[in-house]
């Protein structure tokens, strides 16, 4: 290319950049409660990544305009939502480069697409902190999955807020709270909780702060914020996405995964970030099971002739929340049947082996967090002016020295983990009595009933956020919780959540669960259900719908604080027995 042509392209793109920043078409309106999601006349909330690519190929849209739109939207909405913890200083320059590459024929699947990743995933030029001041300013190299997304053309425009340390620090806690990022708020009703440690990623996708997002899950932290915020989330098979460069809880259950407004976009991200990573041995097993393009499995008739099991037992208490959630489940079952599926109702996954899940996570975390800190975190913390923590004991010491930054929540889970011996023979035994039995339970249930997938409610209606350090999530009344994440999380099997309905304006999701490496089939089923039901509507940013824990369900009794204290002591007693 001649230097004159290069200068012309650069000047043309910079002009587009200036127009994208200042032009009315790229500026979302805050009229009423529903900010405009149109860019250059295109409603990006209702447009998939492949459609955006076609629009940019035909010059109806540019990455510069798209990126400018999302950066402006973050500036306008993030003060209400606290969903984004860091914005990339190079996002617009990367958009300029993407448009230039497109001009010369680049057609990568994510070229010029702005996404946001959770702030426990390594990214160059942006801190990776897990929301904690203990890692403030730490800038490790790109995690493998960040490199893969960039290689596919994605622009990582920011980092999403999260439950600090992926909600593995305190007991109780408030989902979506971190010391650096504050409390994330869900966009449908602002005083309701966004659920799960990937809360910021769920809100980012739902509120159109990026085209899509990436979260991480140990148990529920992708699917719950996706369900609660009315979007699609995929928790992949363990080993489909590399864990290297991601702040861990436990390598035995951790995985990152996509969160998006539709199944199509989630499928695009899923393929873009898969790959064998020499730094993560689990990824070697994906050979022959992974795909770079999962959109090929999106089948509008995938449910026809399939057998779907319904899992209720242990996912919620019908006496407490059945009147709220069972109508959603009934509509879901009706939709599956209308699409030609045979529904086996009920089925039940035996989760009795998961009694040792939490003790296993405690000892695994103690070792795995130290390995991460020593591998990726170097230099001096600008807050403490001391070397960054290198062990869990160092993190505890930092929190004790900075209660003004790391309050109001305690360090109970940290303390329980520190009291273990880490990954020793007893720890390995706990894992062995947990994961294989749950894998066997799922495999046996599916084989006995000839199932193609199992469905369960992903979540219940979002609860009012509570910053009381004695109560936290659900006001300490956890019997009201609805969740089905543990089966897939402990087994390392995949699950996908799709919007299924609303209760008083609060989204509920349905989860499709399958055996190892069943992402292609699950994506087809989820896509068919999504297209048949068309449940999702954009959020309205309503300030409140009242104080009830769940609509139509009484508030918990006054003795909840005593119950919370009793539960906390129970955790300590359990650790003593484990040791």
MIDREN-958900 format. One record per residue (C-alpha): residue number from 1; residue in three letters; x, y, z. Coordinates in pm, whole numbers, plus 50000, padded with zeros to 5 digits. Each point is the difference from the previous one (the first is absolute). Layout:
N
NUM; ALA; X; Y; Z
...
END
This chain:
579
1; UNK; 50000; 50000; 50000
2; UNK; 50130; 50347; 49913
3; UNK; 50070; 50244; 50281
4; UNK; 49758; 50246; 49840
5; UNK; 49716; 49745; 50006
6; UNK; 50084; 49907; 50357
7; UNK; 49990; 50366; 50110
8; UNK; 49669; 50046; 49819
9; UNK; 49846; 49700; 50173
10; UNK; 50128; 50111; 50339
11; UNK; 49863; 50353; 49952
12; UNK; 49666; 49867; 49876
13; UNK; 49970; 49766; 50296
14; UNK; 50103; 50268; 50249
15; UNK; 49728; 50224; 49855
16; UNK; 49753; 49716; 50052
17; UNK; 50135; 49965; 50351
18; UNK; 49931; 50367; 50074
19; UNK; 49652; 49968; 49855
20; UNK; 49945; 49682; 50197
21; UNK; 50087; 50172; 50325
22; UNK; 49807; 50320; 49940
23; UNK; 49729; 49902; 49750
24; UNK; 49643; 49967; 50120
25; UNK; 49959; 49658; 49837
26; UNK; 50257; 49849; 50234
27; UNK; 49868; 50163; 50315
28; UNK; 49740; 49804; 50198
29; UNK; 49706; 50200; 50132
30; UNK; 49892; 49982; 50362
31; UNK; 49643; 50101; 49922
32; UNK; 49761; 49840; 50247
33; UNK; 50137; 49676; 50148
34; UNK; 50107; 49830; 49678
35; UNK; 50322; 50132; 49847
36; UNK; 50009; 49980; 49623
37; UNK; 50197; 49701; 49866
38; UNK; 50019; 50119; 49639
39; UNK; 50328; 50068; 49824
40; UNK; 49982; 50143; 49649
41; UNK; 49632; 49904; 49997
42; UNK; 50074; 49640; 50106
43; UNK; 49861; 49859; 50325
44; UNK; 50309; 49824; 50131
45; UNK; 49804; 49841; 50286
46; UNK; 49812; 49791; 49744
47; UNK; 50294; 49937; 49764
48; UNK; 50226; 49695; 50018
49; UNK; 50376; 49997; 49947
50; UNK; 49974; 49840; 49652
51; UNK; 49746; 50269; 49907
52; UNK; 50230; 50274; 50132
53; UNK; 50281; 49858; 49791
54; UNK; 49788; 50013; 49684
55; UNK; 49903; 50360; 50080
56; UNK; 50365; 50097; 50040
57; UNK; 50096; 49813; 49684
58; UNK; 49739; 50203; 49809
59; UNK; 50121; 50327; 50161
60; UNK; 49667; 50070; 50173
61; UNK; 50183; 49986; 50331
62; UNK; 50360; 50023; 50122
63; UNK; 50186; 49868; 50299
64; UNK; 50085; 50359; 50089
65; UNK; 49633; 50098; 50021
66; UNK; 49910; 49681; 50185
67; UNK; 50282; 50037; 50252
68; UNK; 49924; 50370; 50049
69; UNK; 49637; 49912; 50071
70; UNK; 50091; 49749; 50271
71; UNK; 50258; 50227; 50165
72; UNK; 49746; 50282; 50012
73; UNK; 49735; 49764; 50135
74; UNK; 50237; 49884; 50275
75; UNK; 50059; 50363; 50097
76; UNK; 49626; 50063; 50021
77; UNK; 49875; 49678; 50161
78; UNK; 50287; 49867; 50209
79; UNK; 49943; 50252; 50284
80; UNK; 49663; 49827; 50048
81; UNK; 50119; 49645; 49938
82; UNK; 50362; 49975; 50124
83; UNK; 50043; 49718; 49750
84; UNK; 50329; 50114; 49844
85; UNK; 50306; 50030; 50220
86; UNK; 50256; 50112; 49736
87; UNK; 49979; 50145; 49647
88; UNK; 50275; 49933; 49747
89; UNK; 50202; 50311; 49911
90; UNK; 50071; 49860; 49652
91; UNK; 49651; 49884; 49898
92; UNK; 49939; 50267; 49736
93; UNK; 50344; 49958; 49848
94; UNK; 49937; 49627; 49974
95; UNK; 49669; 50076; 49829
96; UNK; 50183; 50220; 49747
97; UNK; 50238; 49711; 49931
98; UNK; 49710; 49754; 49963
99; UNK; 49829; 50218; 49740
100; UNK; 50326; 50030; 49806
101; UNK; 50049; 49624; 50005
102; UNK; 49644; 49945; 49882
103; UNK; 50066; 50235; 49707
104; UNK; 50279; 49768; 49889
105; UNK; 49792; 49684; 50024
106; UNK; 50033; 49881; 50360
107; UNK; 49689; 49798; 50089
108; UNK; 50074; 49847; 50338
109; UNK; 49684; 49905; 50197
110; UNK; 50040; 50266; 50270
111; UNK; 50178; 50269; 49800
112; UNK; 49920; 50340; 50153
113; UNK; 49749; 49859; 50250
114; UNK; 50019; 50170; 50346
115; UNK; 49981; 49757; 50291
116; UNK; 50065; 50024; 50374
117; UNK; 50162; 49728; 50213
118; UNK; 49973; 49937; 50371
119; UNK; 50266; 50163; 50214
120; UNK; 50162; 49671; 50097
121; UNK; 50114; 49929; 49643
122; UNK; 50348; 50123; 49910
123; UNK; 50016; 50288; 49750
124; UNK; 50295; 50212; 49899
125; UNK; 49976; 50375; 50061
126; UNK; 49706; 49954; 50240
127; UNK; 50029; 49887; 50364
128; UNK; 49880; 49654; 50100
129; UNK; 49891; 50028; 50362
130; UNK; 49710; 49762; 50083
131; UNK; 49847; 50322; 50137
132; UNK; 50244; 50011; 50292
133; UNK; 50229; 50288; 50095
134; UNK; 50256; 49732; 50085
135; UNK; 50063; 49969; 49623
136; UNK; 49939; 50364; 49907
137; UNK; 50211; 50096; 49699
138; UNK; 50115; 49644; 49924
139; UNK; 50030; 49959; 49622
140; UNK; 50095; 49643; 49908
141; UNK; 50020; 49888; 49639
142; UNK; 49694; 49899; 49802
143; UNK; 49843; 49676; 50112
144; UNK; 49985; 49735; 49725
145; UNK; 49630; 50062; 49942
146; UNK; 50061; 50377; 49973
147; UNK; 50266; 49933; 49736
148; UNK; 49763; 49771; 49812
149; UNK; 49722; 50260; 50001
150; UNK; 50238; 50267; 49876
151; UNK; 50133; 49763; 49735
152; UNK; 49641; 49963; 49880
153; UNK; 49985; 50380; 49968
154; UNK; 49818; 50095; 50320
155; UNK; 50063; 50334; 50170
156; UNK; 50005; 49958; 50378
157; UNK; 49866; 50341; 50097
158; UNK; 49990; 49947; 50376
159; UNK; 49986; 49775; 50305
160; UNK; 49679; 49904; 50176
161; UNK; 49938; 50042; 50372
162; UNK; 49946; 49681; 50198
163; UNK; 49943; 49857; 50343
164; UNK; 50343; 50053; 50155
165; UNK; 50226; 49695; 49964
166; UNK; 49716; 49836; 49804
167; UNK; 49788; 49993; 50318
168; UNK; 50247; 49778; 50184
169; UNK; 50111; 50237; 50273
170; UNK; 49728; 50076; 50254
171; UNK; 49703; 49842; 50167
172; UNK; 49750; 50151; 49949
173; UNK; 50055; 50214; 49691
174; UNK; 49808; 50212; 49754
175; UNK; 50021; 49869; 49645
176; UNK; 50148; 50264; 49772
177; UNK; 50188; 50190; 50270
178; UNK; 50373; 50063; 49978
179; UNK; 50228; 50237; 50185
180; UNK; 50115; 50173; 49683
181; UNK; 49677; 49987; 49800
182; UNK; 49733; 50044; 50267
183; UNK; 49659; 49835; 49969
184; UNK; 49881; 49893; 49656
185; UNK; 49629; 50066; 49937
186; UNK; 49779; 49802; 49765
187; UNK; 49851; 50204; 49713
188; UNK; 49639; 49878; 50010
189; UNK; 49942; 50121; 50356
190; UNK; 50294; 50197; 50134
191; UNK; 49965; 49908; 50369
192; UNK; 49993; 49627; 49922
193; UNK; 50306; 49780; 50010
194; UNK; 50165; 49885; 49673
195; UNK; 50103; 49662; 50150
196; UNK; 50323; 49804; 49980
197; UNK; 50359; 50110; 49987
198; UNK; 49981; 50081; 49625
199; UNK; 49731; 50255; 50083
200; UNK; 50173; 50280; 49811
201; UNK; 50028; 49785; 49688
202; UNK; 49631; 49913; 50015
203; UNK; 49904; 50366; 50036
204; UNK; 50239; 50103; 49720
205; UNK; 49825; 49768; 49755
206; UNK; 49648; 50082; 50116
207; UNK; 50047; 50379; 50005
208; UNK; 50187; 50024; 49668
209; UNK; 50329; 50120; 50148
210; UNK; 50178; 49780; 49744
211; UNK; 49893; 49759; 49728
212; UNK; 50070; 49709; 50235
213; UNK; 50195; 49911; 50312
214; UNK; 50208; 49724; 50157
215; UNK; 49944; 49868; 50351
216; UNK; 50147; 49723; 50210
217; UNK; 49836; 49729; 50207
218; UNK; 50090; 49765; 50279
219; UNK; 49639; 49927; 50096
220; UNK; 49727; 50218; 49851
221; UNK; 50194; 50316; 49925
222; UNK; 49928; 49999; 49625
223; UNK; 49653; 49852; 49989
224; UNK; 49848; 50185; 50298
225; UNK; 50090; 50356; 49889
226; UNK; 49897; 49907; 49646
227; UNK; 49662; 49872; 50116
228; UNK; 49944; 50287; 50242
229; UNK; 50083; 50261; 49735
230; UNK; 49800; 49843; 49719
231; UNK; 50287; 49893; 49775
232; UNK; 50169; 49682; 49872
233; UNK; 50294; 49846; 50185
234; UNK; 50212; 49695; 49921
235; UNK; 50202; 49815; 50262
236; UNK; 50217; 49781; 49774
237; UNK; 50136; 49654; 50060
238; UNK; 50304; 50031; 50226
239; UNK; 50296; 50018; 49762
240; UNK; 49826; 50158; 49700
241; UNK; 50125; 50345; 50107
242; UNK; 50343; 50038; 50158
243; UNK; 50023; 50105; 50363
244; UNK; 50356; 50132; 49972
245; UNK; 50024; 50366; 50095
246; UNK; 49662; 50002; 50177
247; UNK; 49991; 50067; 50376
248; UNK; 49884; 49666; 50143
249; UNK; 49787; 49847; 50268
250; UNK; 50074; 49642; 49895
251; UNK; 50136; 49847; 49683
252; UNK; 49764; 49706; 50062
253; UNK; 49689; 50208; 49925
254; UNK; 50104; 50340; 49858
255; UNK; 49926; 50098; 49642
256; UNK; 49929; 50320; 49813
257; UNK; 49715; 50024; 49751
258; UNK; 49799; 50239; 49782
259; UNK; 49705; 50215; 50108
260; UNK; 49796; 50163; 49725
261; UNK; 49652; 50124; 49913
262; UNK; 49933; 49708; 49766
263; UNK; 50114; 49643; 49937
264; UNK; 50162; 50095; 49669
265; UNK; 50245; 50246; 50156
266; UNK; 50079; 49759; 50283
267; UNK; 50080; 49733; 49741
268; UNK; 50232; 50236; 49810
269; UNK; 50198; 50079; 50316
270; UNK; 50007; 49636; 50109
271; UNK; 50182; 49894; 49684
272; UNK; 50229; 50301; 49987
273; UNK; 50153; 49935; 50343
274; UNK; 50027; 49621; 49988
275; UNK; 50338; 49841; 49938
276; UNK; 50276; 49785; 50145
277; UNK; 50222; 50197; 50237
278; UNK; 50337; 49850; 50104
279; UNK; 49966; 50180; 50335
280; UNK; 49671; 49822; 50081
281; UNK; 50018; 49623; 49975
282; UNK; 49621; 49961; 50015
283; UNK; 49967; 50156; 49654
284; UNK; 50184; 49708; 49837
285; UNK; 49688; 49786; 50041
286; UNK; 49798; 50227; 49769
287; UNK; 50174; 49859; 49691
288; UNK; 49726; 49859; 49778
289; UNK; 49727; 50158; 50212
290; UNK; 50052; 50376; 49949
291; UNK; 49901; 50225; 49713
292; UNK; 50103; 50347; 49892
293; UNK; 49652; 50066; 49860
294; UNK; 49710; 49891; 50219
295; UNK; 49744; 50195; 49797
296; UNK; 49976; 49701; 49766
297; UNK; 49806; 49820; 50274
298; UNK; 49726; 50262; 50032
299; UNK; 49701; 49803; 49875
300; UNK; 49650; 50146; 50002
301; UNK; 49857; 49646; 50023
302; UNK; 50253; 49847; 50240
303; UNK; 49735; 49910; 50260
304; UNK; 49799; 49788; 49760
305; UNK; 50012; 49636; 50112
306; UNK; 50226; 50072; 50298
307; UNK; 49944; 49868; 50352
308; UNK; 50033; 50263; 50272
309; UNK; 49998; 49922; 50372
310; UNK; 49862; 50248; 50254
311; UNK; 50198; 50039; 50325
312; UNK; 49816; 50162; 50291
313; UNK; 50108; 49822; 50317
314; UNK; 50260; 50194; 50196
315; UNK; 49998; 50304; 49770
316; UNK; 49734; 50190; 50197
317; UNK; 49750; 49957; 50282
318; UNK; 49652; 49978; 49845
319; UNK; 49834; 50103; 50328
320; UNK; 50192; 50330; 50006
321; UNK; 50041; 50105; 49638
322; UNK; 49797; 49751; 49800
323; UNK; 49719; 50246; 49932
324; UNK; 50253; 50235; 49841
325; UNK; 50221; 49768; 49797
326; UNK; 49787; 49699; 49907
327; UNK; 49784; 50194; 49751
328; UNK; 50322; 50090; 49814
329; UNK; 50105; 49635; 49998
330; UNK; 49657; 49894; 49877
331; UNK; 50019; 50245; 49707
332; UNK; 50350; 49875; 49921
333; UNK; 49882; 49639; 49989
334; UNK; 49708; 50098; 49776
335; UNK; 50239; 50178; 49762
336; UNK; 50230; 49696; 49985
337; UNK; 49707; 49774; 49915
338; UNK; 49875; 50243; 49737
339; UNK; 50342; 49979; 49834
340; UNK; 49971; 49622; 49979
341; UNK; 50193; 49890; 50310
342; UNK; 49895; 49717; 50229
343; UNK; 50015; 50121; 50360
344; UNK; 50075; 49757; 50283
345; UNK; 49875; 50161; 50318
346; UNK; 50129; 49964; 50263
347; UNK; 50361; 49888; 49996
348; UNK; 50242; 50045; 50288
349; UNK; 50378; 50040; 50013
350; UNK; 50142; 49849; 50317
351; UNK; 50214; 50273; 50158
352; UNK; 50065; 49827; 50332
353; UNK; 50372; 49983; 49917
354; UNK; 50025; 50381; 49993
355; UNK; 50016; 50020; 50379
356; UNK; 50378; 50012; 49960
357; UNK; 50003; 50264; 49725
358; UNK; 50061; 50297; 50229
359; UNK; 50273; 49833; 50210
360; UNK; 50173; 49892; 49676
361; UNK; 49983; 50353; 49861
362; UNK; 50150; 50141; 50321
363; UNK; 50319; 49793; 49989
364; UNK; 50033; 50028; 49622
365; UNK; 49964; 50378; 50017
366; UNK; 50278; 50037; 50254
367; UNK; 50249; 49838; 49762
368; UNK; 49861; 50128; 49670
369; UNK; 49983; 50368; 50099
370; UNK; 50360; 49988; 50122
371; UNK; 50109; 49845; 49670
372; UNK; 49823; 50276; 49806
373; UNK; 50144; 50281; 50212
374; UNK; 50355; 49871; 49975
375; UNK; 49968; 49945; 49624
376; UNK; 49819; 50315; 49887
377; UNK; 50016; 50270; 50268
378; UNK; 50329; 50184; 50043
379; UNK; 50121; 50340; 50117
380; UNK; 49869; 50246; 50256
381; UNK; 49640; 50070; 50090
382; UNK; 49932; 50375; 49956
383; UNK; 49752; 49995; 50289
384; UNK; 50212; 49831; 50269
385; UNK; 50339; 50093; 49848
386; UNK; 50100; 49642; 50084
387; UNK; 50068; 49703; 49773
388; UNK; 49682; 49842; 49866
389; UNK; 49863; 49708; 50205
390; UNK; 50142; 49662; 49903
391; UNK; 49795; 49770; 50223
392; UNK; 49653; 49979; 50152
393; UNK; 50152; 50102; 50334
394; UNK; 50129; 50316; 49831
395; UNK; 49649; 50078; 49871
396; UNK; 49859; 49961; 50350
397; UNK; 50267; 50233; 50134
398; UNK; 49919; 50260; 49733
399; UNK; 49629; 49993; 50083
400; UNK; 50074; 50033; 50370
401; UNK; 50220; 50302; 49932
402; UNK; 49742; 50171; 49772
403; UNK; 49652; 49951; 50150
404; UNK; 49889; 50335; 49858
405; UNK; 50056; 49865; 49647
406; UNK; 49898; 49637; 50042
407; UNK; 49697; 50035; 50229
408; UNK; 49725; 49956; 50097
409; UNK; 50037; 49628; 49931
410; UNK; 50208; 49759; 50205
411; UNK; 50268; 49749; 49891
412; UNK; 49828; 49685; 50122
413; UNK; 50055; 49790; 49685
414; UNK; 50361; 50118; 49975
415; UNK; 50052; 49900; 50364
416; UNK; 49844; 49658; 49948
417; UNK; 50219; 49938; 49696
418; UNK; 50315; 50120; 50175
419; UNK; 49933; 49755; 50284
420; UNK; 50027; 49705; 49759
421; UNK; 50323; 49838; 49884
422; UNK; 49931; 50087; 49638
423; UNK; 50024; 49732; 49731
424; UNK; 50104; 49696; 50201
425; UNK; 49880; 49639; 50001
426; UNK; 49691; 50085; 50206
427; UNK; 49912; 50278; 49758
428; UNK; 50032; 49764; 49704
429; UNK; 49776; 49750; 50179
430; UNK; 49731; 50267; 50044
431; UNK; 50004; 50069; 49629
432; UNK; 49989; 49630; 49917
433; UNK; 49686; 49954; 50210
434; UNK; 49837; 50300; 49833
435; UNK; 50053; 50024; 49625
436; UNK; 49994; 49637; 49873
437; UNK; 49672; 49913; 50179
438; UNK; 49825; 50305; 49854
439; UNK; 50130; 49917; 49653
440; UNK; 49870; 49647; 50044
441; UNK; 49663; 50127; 50124
442; UNK; 49951; 50215; 49689
443; UNK; 50124; 49731; 49762
444; UNK; 49778; 49732; 50156
445; UNK; 49692; 50224; 50003
446; UNK; 50043; 50089; 49635
447; UNK; 50067; 49642; 49894
448; UNK; 49710; 49853; 50198
449; UNK; 49754; 50245; 49848
450; UNK; 50166; 50031; 49657
451; UNK; 50025; 50376; 50051
452; UNK; 50154; 50253; 49765
453; UNK; 50012; 50265; 50275
454; UNK; 49868; 50089; 50343
455; UNK; 49829; 50331; 50074
456; UNK; 49962; 50184; 50330
457; UNK; 49917; 50351; 50110
458; UNK; 50314; 50212; 50002
459; UNK; 49894; 50255; 50260
460; UNK; 49713; 50155; 50187
461; UNK; 49899; 50366; 49990
462; UNK; 50285; 50228; 50106
463; UNK; 49995; 50096; 50368
464; UNK; 50048; 50355; 50135
465; UNK; 50368; 50072; 50047
466; UNK; 50093; 50011; 50369
467; UNK; 50326; 50149; 50128
468; UNK; 49949; 49882; 50358
469; UNK; 50325; 49811; 50080
470; UNK; 49805; 49765; 50227
471; UNK; 49753; 49897; 49730
472; UNK; 50112; 50060; 49642
473; UNK; 49841; 49813; 49709
474; UNK; 49633; 49912; 50037
475; UNK; 50004; 50185; 50333
476; UNK; 50162; 49686; 50138
477; UNK; 49692; 49791; 49918
478; UNK; 50151; 49750; 49760
479; UNK; 49710; 49758; 49993
480; UNK; 49839; 50244; 49757
481; UNK; 50284; 49949; 49751
482; UNK; 49931; 49836; 49664
483; UNK; 50302; 49847; 49827
484; UNK; 50103; 49697; 49795
485; UNK; 50366; 50072; 49927
486; UNK; 50168; 49748; 50230
487; UNK; 49951; 49690; 49784
488; UNK; 50184; 50141; 49699
489; UNK; 50249; 50193; 50213
490; UNK; 50119; 49704; 50209
491; UNK; 49998; 49754; 49710
492; UNK; 50182; 50235; 49762
493; UNK; 49719; 49949; 49747
494; UNK; 49852; 50281; 49788
495; UNK; 49677; 50189; 50053
496; UNK; 49832; 50287; 49818
497; UNK; 49740; 50239; 50139
498; UNK; 49744; 50178; 49781
499; UNK; 49733; 50256; 50100
500; UNK; 49678; 49818; 50089
501; UNK; 49767; 50259; 50152
502; UNK; 49944; 50287; 50240
503; UNK; 49844; 50043; 50341
504; UNK; 49903; 50359; 50087
505; UNK; 50248; 50115; 49737
506; UNK; 50286; 49786; 50136
507; UNK; 50156; 49752; 49754
508; UNK; 50014; 49624; 50056
509; UNK; 50208; 49759; 49792
510; UNK; 49985; 49634; 49906
511; UNK; 50318; 49791; 49997
512; UNK; 50079; 49720; 49755
513; UNK; 50248; 49749; 50148
514; UNK; 50184; 49729; 49807
515; UNK; 50294; 49758; 50024
516; UNK; 50362; 50088; 49933
517; UNK; 50070; 50170; 49665
518; UNK; 49629; 50028; 49918
519; UNK; 50015; 50372; 49917
520; UNK; 49896; 49943; 49634
521; UNK; 49678; 49823; 50096
522; UNK; 49922; 50238; 50289
523; UNK; 50049; 50303; 49776
524; UNK; 49755; 49859; 49747
525; UNK; 49739; 49933; 50268
526; UNK; 50049; 50339; 50163
527; UNK; 49981; 50179; 49665
528; UNK; 49678; 49823; 49901
529; UNK; 49843; 50087; 50337
530; UNK; 50117; 50362; 49976
531; UNK; 49864; 50047; 49648
532; UNK; 49669; 49831; 50084
533; UNK; 49933; 50204; 50315
534; UNK; 50168; 50340; 49938
535; UNK; 49981; 50077; 50372
536; UNK; 50267; 50266; 50044
537; UNK; 49912; 50369; 50006
538; UNK; 50254; 50277; 50075
539; UNK; 50022; 50131; 50357
540; UNK; 49803; 50308; 50107
541; UNK; 50231; 50118; 50285
542; UNK; 49711; 50021; 50249
543; UNK; 50122; 50135; 50337
544; UNK; 49799; 49760; 50221
545; UNK; 49696; 49773; 50017
546; UNK; 49985; 49985; 50377
547; UNK; 50168; 49824; 50289
548; UNK; 49858; 49647; 49983
549; UNK; 50266; 49730; 49975
550; UNK; 49809; 49848; 49708
551; UNK; 49682; 50143; 49849
552; UNK; 49710; 49828; 50172
553; UNK; 50221; 49835; 50262
554; UNK; 50007; 50133; 50358
555; UNK; 50313; 50159; 50137
556; UNK; 50218; 49763; 50206
557; UNK; 49939; 49984; 50376
558; UNK; 50166; 50239; 50240
559; UNK; 50234; 49734; 50139
560; UNK; 50200; 49983; 49674
561; UNK; 50304; 50165; 50160
562; UNK; 50020; 49725; 50259
563; UNK; 49963; 49744; 49723
564; UNK; 50289; 50162; 49812
565; UNK; 50220; 49988; 50308
566; UNK; 49906; 49636; 50050
567; UNK; 50090; 49921; 49638
568; UNK; 50335; 50177; 50037
569; UNK; 50082; 49795; 50308
570; UNK; 49894; 49691; 49808
571; UNK; 50266; 50073; 49735
572; UNK; 50265; 50025; 50270
573; UNK; 49882; 49677; 50164
574; UNK; 50008; 49825; 49664
575; UNK; 50360; 50103; 49946
576; UNK; 50098; 49863; 50342
577; UNK; 49840; 49666; 49913
578; UNK; 50170; 49997; 49660
579; UNK; 50342; 50050; 50156
END
